[in-house]
């Protein structure tokens, strides 16, 4: 099978959707019977990379300014570059199917060539109306186009039950399947904890309003008063970076918060492995890769009741309301004080993660491809 993939973000550009695509391609590398060409964005010039003998990455320069933050101009620039590029690619190579990561903008590229090539769409989060407050106005204008894109697809797949429910508000009549994000449980695994008296809390997130990191920082003074050696590590970058640092300084938390900035992927397993608790206080998530990484690393979770994140919590963490600093501090204090509970939740996290390996989920996508009408 010859597969065309379109994803406007791919590592090092982007977040969870980019990483999920990368892990999927890692599973397909040298897979017998499948050949993949991915059209995506570049941070510096056009190029074609060979991930393996059967996988090529076509990177298009979109003059990207920030790795984890997209402007409307950059999204439009991807469309203007990707559409003619795919048109030319289709003239030189025969594909069986197109897999678009994100219903927009990638899905629109697939939609433009619907008469030449059938396509499927993976919904990731912000490409679903109602998911991201930042795009409220855009959703008003783009929702009719989204309906056309989804309804013309051979299959639409959400990465969580909650995201599927949200998507059905836009297209109630459309059958939408679910394939969760996965995790590499060999790469991310429990590590040796630090032996100093300090307690380590970790969040890995883009520093954007939707992630709720400001509520986490406001929760910390209550926790620090009881546990003065506590350290919160914040890994990630985004347009709230300076505001969050100013907030931490204003609350006198300079000695308790470490802003790690952008952390290279190969450093993440050690970062998770040295932590005691993982927290993600976001307002909306599709299916968070960072939560999955924390689970595979054997960490207890503190997460908000949102999207696919809540679907990952059984007996391995505490679910809290959104935008509630008091709830955040209460959950953290409970876990810090109860070491037995932390150990039990961490073990359950690891057990659940082992059932979400990328090799199993890649097979689900392969089955979807094979079921598509020619």
N, C-alpha and C positions, 0 to 999 in steps of 0.2 A: 504494500500500500504506500502510495506517495501522498504525503500530507503537507499542506501549506498551513503554517501557523502565522497569525498576526497578533502581536501584542505591543502596544505602544511603549511599554516599559519592560525592561529585562536587566538583571544585574550588570553593572552597579546602579543603574537607574531604577527607581521605584521602590515599592514596599512588598507587601504580602503577595500580591498577584504576580509580581516579577519573580519572587523566590519560588512560588508554587510552580510556575512555568519552567524555571531552571531545574527543579527537582524532577519534574515530569520528563524533561529531555534527558536528564541523567539516567533515568530508567530505560529510556528508549535508545540510548547510545549503544550501537552494535546489536540492537534487537533484531533478530531475523525477521525479514518480511516487512519492515517499515523504514521509510526514508522521509526525513523531515527538512523543510526549509522554513525558517522563522524570519519574518520581516519585523524589525523592531527599530528602536532609536539608538543614536550614538551621542556621546558627549564631545567627540572631536573627530569629525570627518567620516565620510562613507567608507565602509569596509565590509568584507565577507570573511567570516571566521569559520573554521571547521571544528566543531565540538568533537566529532568522531567521523569515521568514514561515511556514516549515513545521516549526519546532521550538520546543516550549515546555518549560520546566523548571519543574516543580511542586516547590517546596521546603517541607518540613515541619519545623517547629521541634522538635528532640529534646533541647534543653537541653545542647548539646554544650559540653564544657569544653575539650578539646584538639583541635586540628585533625587531628592525625595519630595519635591514640591513642583507641581505643574501649573503653569499659567495658561490662560485661555489661548494666548498667541502661540505658545508651544504646542498645545494640542492641535490647533488648526494647522500649524506648520507640519506636524506629523501627517495629517490627512493629505495635505498638498504634496508631500513627498511620497507617501506610501501608495496612494492610488495609482499614479503613473508607473511607479516601480513594479507593483503587482501586475499591472496591465502588461508590461514588458516581459515579466517573468512567465506569465501564462502563455505567451507566444513562443517561449523557448522550451517549456517543460509541461508535461501532462500530469495533472494532479487528480487524485480521486476525491479529495475532501479538503475543506478549509476549516480550521479550528481557530476561532477568534476568542482570545482572552479579553474580557470586558465587552459588554454590549455596545459601549461607545468609549473612545472613537474606533477601536479595532473592529467592532461589529459592523460599523458603517462601511469600512473598507470591504469586508466580506459581502455585505449587502449589495454594494455597487457591482459586484461580479457574480451575482446570484444566478444569472442565466447561463454563465459558463461553468460555474463550480458550486455544488451544494456546500452548505456550511452549517456548523454548530457553534453555539455561543456558551462560554462559561461566564456567568454573572459573578462579580467579585465583591460588590459593595456600593461604591459611589456611582456606579453605572445604573443603579436602580433608583427611580424616583422616591424621595422621602428618606433616603439613607443619610445624606450629608447636608446639614443645615447651610453649609457654605454655598451649595448649588441650588438653593430653593428657587431662585428666579430662573436659572437655566432649565430646571426641571419643567417649569410651566411651558416653556417654548419647545423643549426637546421631547417631551413625553409622546406626542403623536408620531414622531420619527422613531422613537424607541419601539413603539408598538409594531410599526412596519418591519423594523429590523428583526424583532423577536418572532413575529408571526411568519416571516419568510424563512426562518431557520429550520433545518431538519430536526434539530433538538436544541433545547435550552436547558442548561444545567446550573443550579445554584450550589454554592459551597456550604450551605447550612439550611436547616429547616426554617429558621427565622427569616433568612434572606428570601427563601422561596415564598413564604407567606407575604412578605412585603412586595415582591414582584407580582404576585397574583392580584394585588390591588390595582395594578396597571393593566394586566391582561388576565381577568378571571377565567377566561375560557381556555387558556393555554396550558397544556400539560408541561410541567417543569420537574425535571428529575433533580436528585441531590447526589453529589459526590463531594465528600468532605476534603479539605486539605489534608495532607499527610505529613509525616515527620520521619527523618532519618535517625532511628534510635541507636544506630551504631556511632553516628557522629555526635549526637547529643545524648549524654548519659550522666548519671550521678557522679559528682566529683568529690574530692576531699575538701572538707570545710576548713576555713581558717580557724586557728586555735587561739587567736587573741580574744580578749573579753568583749570586743565589739560585736554587734549583731548586724548582719548584712541583709538589706532589702534591695531588690532589683526591679527596675522596670526597663523594658526595651521597646522603644516607641518613636514614631515620628513626633516631633514637638510641634503639633498643630492643635487648634482648639478642640477638635473632636476627640482627642485622646484623654482630655481631662487631667493632665498632669498638674495644672494649677491647683486643682482640688486636693491632689495628693500632697503637694507642698504645704498647703494650708492645714492639712491634717497632722503634719509632723510635729509641731510644737507640743501637742498633748502627749505624743508618744515619747519625745525626747525628754520631757520632764520626768518620766519614769525610768527611761533607759538612756541616760546621757551619752553612752558610748555608741549608740546606734548610728549606722551609716546607710544612707539611701544612695544607690548608684543609678543615675539616669543615663541610659545609653541611647543616643539618637540625635538627630538635628532637625531643624525646621524653622518656620517663620516666627515661632514663639520663643526661640532660644534666649534672646536677650531679656525679654519680659520675664521669663521664668527665673533667670539668674538674679534679676533685680528683686523679684518677689522673695526668693530665698534669702537674699541679703537683708531685705527689709524685716524679715522675721528672725534674723539672727541665726540662720541655719548654715552659715558658711562652713562650719566644721563638721556638719552632719550630712551634707549633700555633696556628692561628687558628680559633676557633669562630665560624662565621658566623651561626649560628641559622637560623631559617626564611628562605629566600631566595625572593622573589617570582619567579614564572615568567619574567617578561620580563627579569630580571637573569641568569638561568641561562646563556644562550648566551655572554655575555661571560665568565662565571666558568669555563666549560669552555674557552673559547677561550684564556684566559691560562695554562692549566695545561700541564704537560709529561707527566704520567702520571695515569691514573685508576685507583683501586683500590676494590674492594668485597669485603670478607672475610666475607660472610654465610654462615650455616649452611644456609639454604634460600631459594630464589627460584623464582618461577614463570617469569616472563620480565621481567627488570628493565628498566624504562623508563630508569633513570639510566645503565645500561650502554649502551643504545641511543643515548642522547643523547651519551655520551662517544665512541662510535664515529663518529657523524655529525660530531662535532667534530674527528675525526682524531687521537684519542688512543690510545696503546698501553694495554693493559689488564693489570691484575693482579687476578685473580678466583679465588674458590674453586671447587672441583669440585662444583658443586651446581646442580640444576635446569636451567632454561632458560638460565642465565648461561653455563654451560660449552658449551652448544650454539651460542653466538654467537662462540666463540673458535676461529679457524682458525689463521692465521699472524699474528694481530693482537694477541697477548697471551700472558701466562704464567698457567697454571692451577696453583694451589697447594692443598694440603690445608686442610681446615677446622681452626680452633682451633690454628693453628701460627704463632706469632709469628716463629720462626726462618725459616720458609719465606717469610713476608712480607718480612722484612728482606733475605733473600737475593735475592728477585726484584727488589725496589726497587734494591738496589745494582747488580745486573746491568744494569738498564735505564738507570740514571744514568750508569754507566761507558761504555755502548756507545751513542753517539749515532746511529750508522748503523742499529742495530737499532730504536731508538725511531722513527726516521723511517720505516723500512720497515713496522713494525707499525702506525703511525699511518695511513699510506696505505692499508694493507689494511683497517683499521677503517672508513675512509670508504667504500671500495669496497663492502664488505659492507653497510653501512648504506643505501647507495643502492638496494639490492635489497629493502629492507624498508620502503618508503614507505607511508604510511597510505592513499593513494589506491588502491594495489593490494590492500591487506588489507581495505579497506572493501568492495571489489567481491566479495571472498570471502564476507564476511558477507551481502551482498545476494543472492548466489547461494544461500546457505544459506536465507535467508528465502523465496526464490521456490520452493525445492524442498520446503518444508514442506506436508504435506497440509492441505487446508482443513477 
